[in-house]
């Protein structure tokens, strides 16, 4: 099954009504701004969208953010080379490590956890 087909199935079986797809132009900008950004993440934003996944379950950001967008300067620098892509409404933030594009969580205190060992697609399929 292609990722597009998986995302359609996922959208039909989860409450994705509050998600808004990004445009092809916005997807192209993401690819230019973040070379190496996993394609399954960009495809998800294009085909399904950003926003809230279910009532207070998980939020997928419209575009990747920097730790300094959320944390103070000292905490942000301790996060290491990551970009933030979503959160669980409880303080845990989903991120990509930009050195190897592994998916990980950042704790409410700004501590990056070890990589999750799954792709973005695998992660959202479990939401």
C-alpha positions in Angstrom: 0.0 0.0 0.0 1.4 3.4 -0.9 1.8 6.1 1.7 -1.0 8.1 0.0 -3.3 5.2 0.4 -2.3 4.6 4.0 -2.9 8.2 4.8 -6.4 8.1 3.2 -7.2 5.0 5.3 -5.8 6.7 8.4 -7.8 9.8 7.8 -11.0 7.7 7.4 -10.4 5.8 10.7 -9.2 8.6 13.0 -10.9 11.9 13.9 -8.8 14.1 11.5 -11.6 16.7 10.9 -9.5 19.5 12.4 -6.5 19.0 10.1 -5.7 21.3 7.3 -3.4 20.3 4.4 -0.6 22.5 3.3 -0.2 23.5 -0.4 2.3 22.0 -2.8 4.2 25.4 -2.7 4.4 25.2 1.2 5.6 21.6 0.9 8.3 22.7 -1.6 9.4 25.4 0.8 9.7 22.9 3.6 12.0 20.7 1.4 14.1 23.8 0.6 14.3 25.0 4.1 15.1 21.6 5.6 16.9 19.4 3.2 16.6 15.8 4.3 13.3 16.3 6.1 11.6 12.9 5.9 9.3 12.7 2.9 6.6 10.8 4.8 6.2 13.8 7.1 5.9 16.3 4.2 3.5 14.0 2.4 1.3 13.7 5.6 1.2 17.5 5.8 0.2 17.7 2.1 -2.3 14.9 2.1 -3.8 15.0 5.6 -2.6 18.2 7.2 -1.6 19.9 10.4 -3.7 20.6 13.4 -5.3 18.6 16.2 -5.6 14.8 15.9 -8.6 14.1 17.9 -9.8 16.0 20.9 -6.8 17.0 22.9 -4.9 14.0 21.7 -2.0 15.3 19.6 -1.2 18.4 17.6 0.9 18.4 14.4 2.4 21.8 13.7 1.9 23.6 10.4 5.7 23.7 9.9 8.7 22.6 11.9 9.8 24.9 14.7 12.9 25.6 16.6 13.3 24.8 20.3 13.7 28.5 21.0 10.1 29.0 19.8 9.0 27.2 22.9 11.8 27.1 25.5 14.1 29.7 27.0 17.5 30.1 25.5 19.4 27.8 27.9 16.8 25.0 27.6 16.6 25.4 23.8 20.3 25.0 23.4 20.2 21.8 25.6 17.7 20.3 23.2 20.5 19.8 20.6 20.0 19.8 16.8 16.2 19.2 16.6 13.2 20.7 14.9 9.8 20.4 16.6 6.9 19.1 14.7 4.1 18.4 17.2 3.0 17.9 20.8 0.7 15.8 23.0 -0.9 18.7 24.9 0.9 17.5 28.0 4.3 19.0 27.4 6.0 16.2 25.4 7.1 17.4 21.9 7.7 15.3 18.8 10.8 16.3 17.0 13.3 15.3 14.3 17.0 15.2 15.1 18.5 17.1 12.2 21.8 15.2 12.2 20.1 11.9 11.2 16.4 12.8 10.9 15.4 10.3 13.6 12.1 10.8 15.3 12.2 11.5 19.1 10.4 13.2 21.9 11.5 16.2 23.9 10.4 16.2 27.5 8.6 19.2 29.1 11.9 20.2 30.7 13.6 20.2 27.2 15.5 16.9 27.5 15.6 15.0 24.3 14.7 11.3 24.7 16.4 8.6 22.7 15.1 8.1 19.1 11.8 6.3 18.9 13.0 3.9 16.2 9.9 4.5 14.0 9.2 6.6 11.0 6.7 9.5 11.2 4.2 7.4 9.3 4.5 4.6 11.8 4.1 7.1 14.6 0.9 8.7 13.3 -0.6 5.3 12.5 -0.5 4.6 16.3 -2.3 7.9 17.3 
